[in-house]
Every structure is written in structure tokens, then in C-alpha cells.
Amino acid sequence: MKKRPYADNAFDELVKTLKAHTGNGNSVDVLIKMICENDEEFNGLKDRFIHDMNKFLTNWFTLKSEATRVSSKLRAKLLSKQFVETYFSNDFNLFTTFCYDKIDQKVNPYTNHLMSRDLINYTMCVVKAVIQYTRCELGYDNNSTKYPNVKKS
């Protein structure tokens, strides 16, 4: 039995986690496809993504856990896109820098945009999906039709 490299195992586990915490959102599939298609050409792309997304998820799950100790109103403010953009903006520094430094001229054949722009935009879509899914799971944003199968805690 051939042993898989650590990065492949970590990537697979990260994808499972993202799918579980986004309700299998389409943005995860598109982002993963772009990363897998470009990792060989831009060596290190997958590693940077694993590092930075894990950093974000660690911070997010810690925030989610600690937010249970505050009022519901404050929890709703803490578990928001605005809060994450303000306090977790450095979580994707390595990935963003890598995209703009290494992939700056490649055009995405599916969108005709720069690949670096698409990678960063889809990463932010996944982050937003994690936030939205969590908010729906906790009973906030109940008007969302995008995440109807979230079980309320």
C-alpha cells in the first residue's frame, strides 16, 4: 500500500471539513477544482491554501465556541462577515501573496479573469459560506433559502 503525502491527506480532510461546514456549497467545489488544476503548475499553491484555510477555521471555531458565553445579540455580531473581515483579515496572507506573486498573469479559461483573482474571490466565498452556515445553524438568518437543511442547535 502506497502511503500518500501529508499534504494530500491534509487537503482531503480540509475539503471534508469545508463541505461539512458549508452545506456542500458550490463555491467549495469550484475552489478545490481550481486549486487542484493549478497546484502542479504553481508548486506550493495547495500547501498555502491548507495553511491559511486551517488558520481561518481554527480561529473561526474558537470564536464560535467562545461566543456561546455571551448574549445572543453579541454572538450575532461576533459571528458575522464584518467581524471576520476586521479581525481575521491576516489569516489568508500567505495564500493571497502567493496568488498575486506567482499566478499573477495566468488567465482562468473558465471565466477569462486572472486566476489569482478567481482563487481569492472563491476563497472568500467559501469563508462567507462557513459564516452563513454557522449563523443558520445557530438560528440567525432564518430567512436564508440557500441553507435550508441546516439543523438548528
C-alpha positions in Angstrom: 0.0 0.0 0.0 1.5 3.3 -1.1 1.5 6.0 1.5 0.0 9.4 0.5 1.9 12.6 1.1 0.9 14.5 4.2 -0.3 17.5 2.1 -2.7 15.2 0.2 -4.2 13.8 3.4 -4.4 17.3 5.0 -6.1 18.6 1.8 -8.6 15.8 1.7 -9.5 16.4 5.4 -9.8 20.1 4.8 -12.1 19.6 1.9 -14.3 17.3 4.0 -14.4 19.9 6.8 -15.3 22.7 4.4 -18.1 20.7 2.8 -19.5 19.8 6.2 -19.5 23.4 7.3 -20.8 25.0 4.1 -23.6 22.6 3.4 -21.7 21.2 0.3 -21.7 24.7 -1.3 -20.8 25.0 -4.9 -18.0 27.5 -4.1 -16.1 24.8 -2.3 -16.2 22.5 -5.4 -15.1 25.3 -7.7 -12.3 26.5 -5.5 -11.0 22.9 -4.9 -11.1 22.3 -8.7 -9.1 25.4 -9.4 -6.5 24.6 -6.7 -6.1 21.0 -7.9 -5.8 22.0 -11.5 -3.1 24.7 -10.8 -1.1 23.1 -8.0 1.3 21.2 -10.3 2.0 24.3 -12.4 2.3 26.6 -9.3 4.0 24.3 -6.8 3.0 25.2 -3.3 -0.5 26.5 -4.0 -2.2 23.7 -2.2 0.2 24.0 0.8 -0.5 27.7 1.1 -4.2 27.1 0.9 -4.1 24.3 3.5 -2.1 26.5 5.9 -4.3 29.6 5.6 -7.7 27.9 5.5 -6.8 25.9 8.5 -5.7 29.0 10.3 -9.0 30.7 9.5 -11.0 27.6 10.5 -9.1 27.3 13.8 -9.9 31.0 14.6 -13.5 30.6 13.5 -14.2 27.5 15.6 -12.5 29.1 18.6 -14.6 32.2 18.1 -17.8 30.1 17.7 -17.0 28.2 20.9 -16.2 31.3 22.9 -19.2 33.2 21.5 -21.5 30.8 23.4 -20.6 32.6 26.6 -22.1 35.9 25.5 -25.6 37.2 24.9 -27.4 36.2 21.7 -27.2 39.7 20.4 -23.5 40.0 20.8 -23.0 36.5 19.5 -24.8 37.5 16.3 -22.4 40.4 15.9 -19.3 38.3 16.6 -20.3 35.6 14.2 -20.6 37.9 11.2 -18.7 38.6 8.0 -17.9 42.1 9.1 -16.3 40.8 12.3 -14.3 38.2 10.4 -13.1 40.7 7.8 -11.9 43.0 10.6 -10.2 40.6 12.9 -9.3 37.6 10.7 -8.1 39.5 7.7 -4.5 38.3 8.1 -5.5 34.6 8.1 -5.0 34.5 4.3 -1.8 36.5 3.9 0.4 33.6 2.6 -2.3 32.4 0.2 -3.1 35.9 -1.1 0.6 36.8 -1.5 1.3 33.5 -3.3 -1.6 34.1 -5.7 -0.5 37.6 -6.6 3.2 36.9 -6.8 3.2 33.5 -8.6 -0.1 33.3 -10.5 -0.4 37.0 -11.4 -0.5 36.6 -15.2 -2.4 33.3 -15.8 -6.0 33.7 -17.1 -8.7 31.3 -15.9 -10.0 29.6 -19.0 -13.5 29.2 -17.5 -14.0 32.9 -16.6 -11.4 34.8 -18.6 -10.4 36.6 -15.4 -7.0 36.4 -13.8 -6.6 33.1 -12.0 -5.2 34.8 -8.9 -8.4 37.0 -8.7 -10.7 34.0 -9.1 -8.8 31.9 -6.4 -9.0 34.7 -3.9 -12.6 35.5 -4.7 -13.7 31.9 -4.4 -11.8 31.6 -1.1 -13.7 34.5 0.3 -17.0 32.9 -1.0 -16.1 29.8 1.0 -15.3 31.8 4.1 -18.7 33.6 3.7 -20.4 30.2 3.3 -18.9 28.9 6.5 -20.1 32.0 8.3 -23.6 31.9 6.8 -23.9 28.1 7.5 -22.9 28.6 11.1 -25.3 31.6 11.6 -28.2 29.5 10.2 -27.2 26.5 12.4 -27.4 28.8 15.4 -30.8 30.2 14.4 -29.7 33.5 12.9 -30.5 34.5 9.4 -33.5 32.1 9.3 -34.7 33.7 6.1 -31.9 32.0 4.1 -33.1 29.7 1.4 -29.6 28.7 0.5 -29.1 26.6 3.6 -32.5 25.1 4.3 -31.2 21.8 5.6 -29.2 23.2 8.5 -30.3 21.6 11.7 -30.9 24.2 14.4 -29.0 23.7 17.6 
